[in-house]
Amino acid sequence: MGIQGYSAAERLERLPISGYHRVIFIIIALAFFFDSMDLAMMTFLLGSIKTEFGLSSAQAGLLASSSFFGMVLGASLSGMLADRFGRKPVFQWSILLWGVASYLCSTAQSVDSLTLFRVLLGIGMGMEFPIAQSMLSEMIPAQRRGRYIALMDGFWPLGFVAAGVLSYFLLPLIGWREIFLVLAIPAVFVLVILFFIPESPRWLEQAGRHADADQVLRGIEDKVRMSLGVAELPEPVRLPRIESTPGHFFSALKQIWSPLYRQRTLMIWSLWFFALLGFYGLTSWLSALLQQSGFAVTQSVYYTVLISLGGIPGFLMAAWLVERWGRKPVCIVTLLGGGVMAFFYGQSAVFGGNVSLLIGSGLLMQFFLFGMWAVLYTYTPELYPTSARATGSGFASAVGRIGSLLGPLVTGLLFPITGQGGVFALGALCFVIAAAVVWLFGMETRGKTLEELSEAGG
């Protein structure tokens, strides 16, 4: 227990949003941004790599999927590691690993070595994503939690656009290897995290480290007081108490399959799988498919970046709506909207590749799909208790990465048979299935503390 017997959750939830919260948000979001740049870069470099190594569509799909294979491993392990040993150390090691792996990608002289290094890169990225959402969800009070996590996910489309801009200007000058070298530089960002990001007090408390939790909380409270320029903070309000249950390495995995959380787990795993199968099956190939439709390399990169700009208002709208409408309706609307526009995007290429129709449908497709991402990252960590939050988020992400792994492979195999129209129709179907799962089995989490959600059934 902390000051006057209040729990970490009670002390954190009563804090007004301050400059300190925003600093924590910016640091975690920037780490997310750099990771997203590295992951998105394959969308823009795949065509050039395919040409240099003389790869078939199926081989190129395998290369595009390699980082997602690593992400399955990384996400599966990181959640259990973070629930057992803490959020902060796993977060730091994940960033260091993807930085080193990005450098190794710049040294690849064969498609086999590049594939191996992309797997290592994927492990680091797979570790980072679920930890980022768990850390932020445990630091931000319930009334603003959804908005901040959705905004954090908005750094994904920003990273995607930044990767496209970087490749557009640098690819003709230095080549794809040197671009991977440039992307390795932000790994030094781990030093910032080391000094400014505290361990989650919620995690420390449930792990039985009450003195450490109290020390971290006092530091947070002092920084919030200083940021707001006040002498006193609001009094804590009693919340549901969740029993501290530090256990063995697999105890959190057992917990997410307990009767209370089983339906949530099945729902969120299905959502991640179908959403990512559709998303990465399409976006990993956007630039390469444009090239195969007759556009030059720089032109295809330019159009892909332009289309991706639709994701920026998409995630901003989702960040606002998740606190107005709720997580569940926004998730359904963005999935269905993304599915409809993905279908039309595919048909625009079939009917003569009309550039205006291509760009218009592409912008709307990314508007809905990046909005979907914002809801996905907001929704997932809210479904589990502190003792299993990172594990639940990590395994949901891992199942999604299986979809990510299959998506580019299926696209590479399907494109020669059905063309672009068939590929995007399949992606649209994936989004419709994901929306149906949420509509039938999802629960609403808006406005509730993590502890209240931990006790709720359904």
C-alpha positions in Angstrom: 0.0 0.0 0.0 1.1 3.6 -0.6 0.5 6.8 1.3 -2.4 6.5 3.8 -3.1 3.0 2.6 -4.0 4.0 -1.0 -3.1 1.7 -3.9 -1.0 2.7 -6.9 -4.1 2.7 -9.1 -5.9 5.1 -6.7 -3.0 7.5 -6.5 -2.4 7.4 -10.3 -6.1 7.8 -11.2 -6.6 11.0 -9.2 -3.7 12.8 -10.9 -4.8 15.6 -13.3 -3.2 15.3 -16.8 -0.1 17.4 -16.7 3.1 18.2 -18.7 4.7 15.2 -17.0 2.1 12.8 -18.5 2.7 14.4 -21.9 6.5 13.9 -21.6 6.0 10.2 -20.9 3.6 10.0 -23.8 6.0 11.7 -26.2 8.9 9.5 -25.3 6.9 6.3 -25.7 5.2 7.5 -28.9 8.5 8.5 -30.5 9.9 5.0 -29.8 6.7 3.7 -31.4 7.3 6.1 -34.3 10.9 4.9 -35.0 9.8 1.2 -34.8 7.0 1.9 -37.2 9.4 3.6 -39.7 11.5 0.5 -39.7 8.5 -1.8 -40.2 6.9 0.4 -42.9 10.1 0.8 -44.9 9.8 -2.6 -46.5 6.7 -1.3 -48.3 8.8 1.3 -50.1 12.0 -0.8 -50.6 10.4 -4.1 -51.6 10.3 -3.2 -55.3 14.0 -2.3 -55.4 15.1 -5.3 -53.4 12.9 -7.6 -55.6 14.6 -6.2 -58.7 18.2 -6.4 -57.3 17.9 -10.0 -56.2 15.6 -11.1 -59.1 12.9 -12.4 -56.8 9.6 -13.8 -57.9 6.3 -12.5 -56.4 6.2 -15.4 -54.0 9.8 -14.9 -52.9 9.2 -11.2 -52.4 6.2 -12.0 -50.3 8.3 -14.3 -48.1 10.8 -11.5 -47.6 8.1 -9.0 -46.7 6.7 -11.5 -44.2 10.0 -12.3 -42.5 9.8 -9.4 -40.0 6.3 -10.5 -39.1 7.6 -14.0 -38.3 10.0 -12.3 -35.8 7.2 -10.2 -34.4 5.2 -13.4 -33.5 8.2 -14.5 -31.5 8.9 -11.1 -30.0 5.3 -10.4 -29.0 4.8 -13.8 -27.5 7.8 -13.6 -25.3 7.8 -9.9 -24.3 4.4 -10.0 -22.7 5.3 -12.8 -20.3 8.8 -11.3 -19.7 7.2 -7.8 -18.9 4.6 -9.3 -16.6 7.3 -11.3 -14.8 10.3 -8.9 -14.8 8.9 -5.4 -15.4 7.9 -3.2 -18.3 10.9 -0.9 -18.4 13.8 -3.4 -19.0 11.9 -5.3 -21.7 11.1 -2.0 -23.4 14.7 -1.0 -23.4 16.0 -4.3 -24.8 13.4 -4.3 -27.5 14.6 -1.0 -28.9 18.2 -2.0 -28.7 17.5 -5.2 -30.6 15.7 -3.5 -33.5 18.4 -0.9 -33.8 21.1 -3.5 -34.1 19.0 -5.6 -36.5 18.4 -2.5 -38.7 22.1 -2.0 -39.0 22.6 -5.6 -39.9 20.0 -5.2 -42.7 22.2 -2.6 -44.2 25.1 -5.1 -44.5 23.0 -7.9 -46.2 24.5 -9.2 -49.5 21.9 -11.9 -50.2 18.2 -12.3 -49.8 18.8 -15.1 -47.2 20.9 -12.9 -44.9 18.4 -10.0 -45.4 15.5 -12.3 -44.5 17.4 -13.4 -41.3 18.1 -9.8 -40.2 14.5 -8.8 -40.9 13.4 -11.7 -38.6 15.7 -10.3 -35.8 14.3 -6.8 -36.5 10.8 -8.2 -36.1 11.6 -9.8 -32.8 12.6 -6.4 -31.4 9.6 -4.7 -32.9 7.2 -7.4 -31.7 8.6 -7.0 -28.2 8.2 -3.2 -28.2 4.6 -2.7 -29.4 2.6 -4.5 -26.7 4.9 -3.1 -23.9 4.4 0.4 -25.2 0.6 0.1 -24.9 0.8 -1.6 -21.5 3.1 1.1 -20.1 1.0 4.0 -21.4 -2.3 2.5 -20.3 -1.0 2.0 -16.8 0.3 5.6 -16.5 -2.7 7.6 -17.9 -5.9 8.1 -15.9 -9.0 6.3 -17.2 -10.8 9.5 -18.5 -8.0 10.2 -20.9 -6.4 6.8 -21.4 -8.2 5.9 -24.7 -7.3 9.2 -26.3 -3.6 9.1 -25.4 -3.2 5.5 -26.5 -5.0 6.2 -29.7 -2.7 9.2 -30.3 0.3 7.1 -29.6 -0.8 4.7 -32.3 -1.1 7.7 -34.6 2.6 7.8 -34.7 2.3 4.6 -36.8 0.9 6.4 -39.9 3.4 9.3 -39.2 6.2 6.7 -39.2 4.7 5.2 -42.4 4.7 8.6 -44.1 8.2 9.4 -42.8 9.5 6.1 -44.2 8.0 7.0 -47.6 9.4 10.5 -47.6 12.8 9.2 -46.6 12.8 6.5 -49.3 11.5 9.0 -51.9 14.4 11.3 -51.4 17.1 8.9 -50.5 16.4 5.8 -52.5 17.6 7.3 -55.8 20.7 8.7 -54.1 22.0 6.0 -51.7 20.1 2.8 -52.2 18.1 0.6 -49.9 21.0 -0.7 -47.7 22.0 2.8 -46.7 18.4 3.6 -45.8 18.4 0.7 -43.3 21.7 2.1 -41.9 20.0 5.5 -41.3 17.1 3.8 -39.6 19.5 2.2 -37.1 20.5 5.5 -35.6 17.4 6.2 -33.5 18.3 3.1 -31.3 20.2 5.6 -29.1 16.8 6.7 -28.0 17.0 3.9 -25.5 19.1 6.2 -23.4 16.3 8.7 -23.1 13.9 6.0 -22.0 16.5 4.8 -19.4 16.5 8.2 -17.6 13.0 9.5 -18.0 10.6 6.5 -18.1 9.8 5.0 -14.6 8.8 1.4 -14.0 5.0 1.0 -13.9 3.9 1.5 -10.2 0.9 -0.7 -10.9 3.2 -3.5 -12.0 5.6 -3.0 -9.0 2.6 -3.2 -6.6 1.2 -6.3 -8.0 4.7 -7.9 -8.0 4.8 -7.3 -4.2 7.4 -4.5 -4.4 5.3 -2.0 -2.5 8.3 0.2 -1.3 9.5 0.6 -4.8 6.0 1.4 -6.1 5.7 4.0 -3.4 9.0 5.6 -4.2 8.1 5.8 -8.0 4.7 7.2 -7.1 6.2 9.9 -4.9 8.5 10.9 -7.8 5.5 11.0 -10.2 3.4 13.0 -7.8 6.2 15.5 -7.3 6.7 16.0 -11.0 2.9 16.4 -11.6 2.8 19.0 -8.8 5.7 20.9 -10.3 4.3 20.7 -13.8 0.9 22.0 -12.6 2.4 24.6 -10.2 0.2 23.4 -7.3 1.0 22.5 -3.7 -1.6 19.8 -3.2 -3.1 17.1 -5.4 -6.7 15.8 -5.3 -7.5 13.2 -2.7 -7.5 9.6 -4.0 -10.8 7.8 -4.4 -11.2 4.1 -3.4 -11.2 1.7 -6.4 -11.8 -2.1 -6.6 -8.8 -3.9 -5.1 -7.2 -6.6 -7.2 -5.2 -9.1 -5.2 -1.5 -9.0 -5.8 -0.6 -12.3 -7.6 3.1 -12.5 -8.6 3.6 -16.0 -9.9 5.6 -18.2 -12.2 6.5 -17.3 -15.8 3.4 -18.9 -17.3 0.9 -17.7 -14.6 -0.2 -14.7 -16.7 -0.8 -16.9 -19.7 -3.0 -19.2 -17.6 -4.9 -16.1 -16.3 -5.9 -14.8 -19.8 -7.5 -18.2 -20.4 -9.4 -18.3 -17.1 -13.2 -18.2 -17.3 -13.3 -14.4 -16.6 -11.1 -13.5 -19.5 -11.5 -16.4 -22.0 -14.2 -14.7 -24.2 -12.1 -11.5 -24.2 -9.1 -13.4 -25.3 -10.9 -15.2 -28.1 -12.4 -12.0 -29.3 -9.3 -9.9 -29.3 -7.2 -12.7 -30.9 -9.7 -13.0 -33.7 -9.8 -9.3 -34.2 -6.0 -8.9 -34.4 -5.6 -11.9 -36.7 -8.2 -10.9 -39.4 -7.4 -7.1 -39.1 -3.7 -7.6 -39.6 -4.1 -10.3 -42.3 -6.0 -7.8 -44.3 -3.9 -4.8 -43.5 -0.5 -6.1 -44.2 -1.6 -8.3 -47.1 -2.4 -5.0 -48.7 0.0 -2.3 -47.4 3.2 -4.3 -47.6 2.5 -4.5 -51.4 1.1 -1.1 -52.1 4.3 0.3 -53.7 5.3 -2.9 -55.4 1.8 -3.5 -56.9 1.8 0.1 -58.3 5.1 -0.7 -59.9 3.7 -3.9 -61.4 0.8 -1.8 -62.7 3.2 0.3 -64.8 4.2 3.1 -62.4 7.9 4.0 -62.1 9.7 3.4 -58.7 9.7 7.0 -57.6 6.1 7.5 -58.8 4.9 4.5 -57.0 6.6 5.6 -53.8 5.1 9.1 -54.2 1.6 7.7 -54.6 2.0 5.3 -51.7 3.1 8.2 -49.4 0.2 10.3 -50.7 -2.3 7.6 -49.9 -0.8 7.1 -46.5 -1.5 10.7 -45.5 -5.1 9.7 -45.2 -4.1 7.8 -42.0 -3.3 11.1 -40.2 -6.8 12.5 -39.9 -8.0 8.9 -39.5 -6.2 8.3 -36.2 -7.0 11.8 -35.0 -10.7 11.2 -35.6 -10.4 7.8 -33.9 -8.6 9.3 -30.9 -11.5 11.7 -30.4 -14.3 9.2 -31.0 -13.0 6.4 -28.7 -13.9 8.7 -25.7 -17.2 10.0 -27.3 -18.7 6.8 -28.9 -16.6 4.1 -27.1 -14.1 1.6 -28.3 -16.5 -1.0 -29.7 -18.5 1.1 -32.2 -15.4 3.0 -33.4 -13.7 -0.3 -34.0 -16.6 -1.7 -36.0 -17.0 1.5 -38.1 -13.3 1.8 -39.0 -13.1 -1.9 -40.0 -16.2 -1.8 -42.2 -15.1 1.6 -43.7 -11.6 0.2 -44.4 -13.1 -2.9 -46.0 -15.3 -1.0 -48.3 -12.6 1.4 -49.5 -10.1 -1.5 -49.9 -12.5 -3.1 -52.3 -12.9 0.1 -54.3 -9.2 0.7 -54.3 -8.6 -2.8 -55.9 -11.3 -2.1 -58.5 -9.8 1.3 -59.4 -6.7 -0.5 -60.5 -8.7 -3.0 -62.5 -10.6 -0.3 -64.5 -7.6 1.3 -66.2 -5.6 2.4 -63.2 -7.4 5.8 -63.0 -5.1 7.9 -60.9 -7.8 10.1 -59.3 -9.9 7.1 -58.3 -6.8 5.3 -57.1 -5.7 8.2 -54.9 -9.2 9.0 -53.6 -10.1 5.4 -52.6 -6.6 4.9 -51.2 -6.8 8.0 -49.0 -10.1 6.9 -47.6 -8.9 3.3 -47.2 -5.9 4.5 -45.1 -8.2 6.9 -43.2 -10.3 4.1 -41.9 -7.5 1.5 -41.5 -5.2 3.8 -39.4 -8.2 4.7 -37.3 -8.7 1.0 -36.8 -5.1 0.7 -35.6 -5.7 3.5 -33.0 -8.7 1.6 -31.6 -6.9 -1.7 -31.6 -4.0 -0.4 -29.5 -6.4 1.4 -27.1 -8.8 -1.5 -26.7 -6.4 -4.5 -26.1 -4.6 -3.6 -22.9 -7.9 -2.5 -21.2 -9.2 -6.1 -21.4 -6.7 -7.6 -18.9 -5.5 -7.0 -15.2 -2.1 -5.6 -14.4 -0.7 -9.1 -13.6 -1.5 -10.3 -17.2 -1.8 -7.1 -19.2 1.4 -7.3 -21.1 1.0 -11.0 -21.7 -2.6 -10.5 -23.0 -1.5 -7.7 -25.2 1.6 -9.5 -26.3 -0.2 -12.7 -27.3 -3.0 -10.8 -29.1 -0.3 -9.0 -31.0 1.5 -12.3 -31.7 -1.7 -13.8 -33.2 -2.1 -10.7 -35.2 1.5 -11.0 -36.5 0.6 -14.5 -37.7 -1.9 -12.7 -39.9 0.8 -10.2 -40.8 3.0 -13.1 -41.8 0.4 -14.7 -43.9 -0.9 -11.5 -45.5 2.1 -10.6 -47.8 2.6 -14.3 -48.6 -1.1 -14.8 -49.7 -0.9 -11.6 -51.7 2.3 -12.7 -53.5 0.6 -16.0 -54.4 -2.8 -14.6 -55.2 -1.8 -11.6 -57.3 -0.6 -13.6 -60.4 -4.0 -15.5 -60.4 -6.6 -12.8 -59.5 -4.8 -9.6 -60.1 -5.0 -6.5 -57.8 -8.9 -6.6 -57.7 -8.9 -10.1 -56.1 -6.2 -9.2 -53.6 -8.0 -6.2 -52.3 -11.4 -8.0 -52.3 -9.8 -10.6 -50.0 -8.5 -7.9 -47.7 -11.9 -6.3 -47.5 -13.4 -9.6 -46.5 -10.9 -9.9 -43.6 -12.0 -6.5 -42.3 -15.7 -7.5 -42.4 -15.0 -10.7 -40.5 -13.0 -8.7 -37.8 -15.9 -6.2 -37.5 -18.4 -9.0 -37.0 -16.3 -10.6 -34.2 -16.2 -7.3 -32.3 -19.9 -6.7 -32.8 -20.9 -10.1 -31.5 -18.4 -10.7 -28.7 -16.7 -7.3 -27.8 -17.3 -5.4 -24.5 -17.2 -1.7 -24.0 -14.3 -0.3 -21.8 -14.8 3.5 -22.2 -14.5 5.6 -19.0 -13.7 2.6 -16.7 -10.5 2.2 -14.7 -8.3 -0.8 -15.4 -9.2 -2.2 -12.0 -13.0 -1.9 -12.7 -12.5 -3.7 -16.0 -10.4 -6.4 -14.3 -13.4 -7.3 -12.1 -16.1 -7.0 -14.9 -17.4 -10.2 -16.5 -18.0 -10.7 -20.2 
